[in-house]
């Protein structure tokens, strides 16, 4: 997977680099969403919670992720179930908690970019 990501990043650098077809000035930032409590399990029912984070106006979502934090040392009881983009600007995450003694936490992160200048470069 890492090799594919590096190949894709290299392809973007070729297209957007000074020797490519276009050159872009951009800004990239990681936006942290709200941290939400995942309640403790009730009997055989796991606690669950979802959170989402959106890119600022004028920026596009380029990736994202999430983190689940255990409420105690039993990390195996806390699960990140889903971490996905839900549209062009928002990253969504869902987690569960099977620990009946402590709540956990979930936080979503969005990687956002804004193209500020796109100039075509012609071959000499």
N, C-alpha and C positions, 0 to 999 in steps of 0.2 A: 504494500500500500504506500509506503514511504517513497519507493522508487517512482511510482506513478505520480505522486504529488510533486516530486522534484522535477520530473519530466514536464508536467503541466506548468510548473512555475518557470522552467526554462523556456518553454514555448511562449509564455506571456512576455518574458523578458526580451525574446527575439522580436516579437511583434511590436512591443512598445518601446524598445531600446532605440538608441540613436541610429543604428544601422538598419532598423526595420521599416515598416510601412507607415507607422504613426508613432508619435511621441506624446506621452501624456504626463501631466503633472497631477499628482493625486495626494490625498491624505487618507490615512488608514488609522482607525482607532478601535479599541475594544470598549464596548459599553456594558457595564455591569447592571443587571436587573435587580429587582427587589429580592431579598432573601426571605423565603417563606418557610414557616414551620411545618414539618410533617408530623402530625400527631401520633402519639403512641398507639399501638395496636389495641383493639378492644376485643377480647376473647380470640376468636379465630379470624377476625377481620383486620386486615392490615390498615394502618393509617395511610392516607395518600394526600398529595398536594401537587399543584401545578403552578408554574410561574412563566412569565414571558418578558422579553425585553425587545424594544424596537430601536432601530437606528434613528438618529436625529433627522429632521426634515432635510431633504436634498441629498441624502446619502443612501447607498444601496447596501443590502446585506450580502457579504461575501462568504460568510461562514459563522460558526457559533459553537456553543457547547454548554455544558452544565456541570455542576458539582453538587454531590450530596454529602453532607457532613453528619456523622453519627452523633447521637446524643450521649453515648457512652462508649466503652471500649468494644462493644459487640458490632463492629462494622459490617459483618456478614448479614445483619438484619435490615440494613438500609440499602435500598436499590434505586439506581437510576434506570427507569423503565423506558423512557423515550426522550430523545433530544433531537428536535427537527426544525427546519424552517417551515413557517406556515404561510408566508407570503414573501414578497420582495424586500420587506423591511423588518420582519419580526422572527425571533428565534424562541421556540417554546420547549419547555421541559416538564417531565412528570416523574415523580418518585414515590416510592412506597416505604413503609416502615413496619416491620414485623416484630419489633421490640415492644413488649407491653409495659416497660418500665421507664422509657425516656423518649421524648420527641427528638426528631432530627431536623435538618434544614436542607433546603434546596435553593440554588441560585443559578440563573441562566445568564449567559454571556453572548453578545452579538459582536461579530467582527464587521465593521462598517467601513465603506470607502466612498470618497467623493472625488470624481474627476473634475478638475478645475480648468483644464485646458487640453484640448485635443487638436493637434496640428498635424496635417498631412505632410509627410516628408517625401520629396521626389528624388529619384535616383539621379546621380550626376551624369 
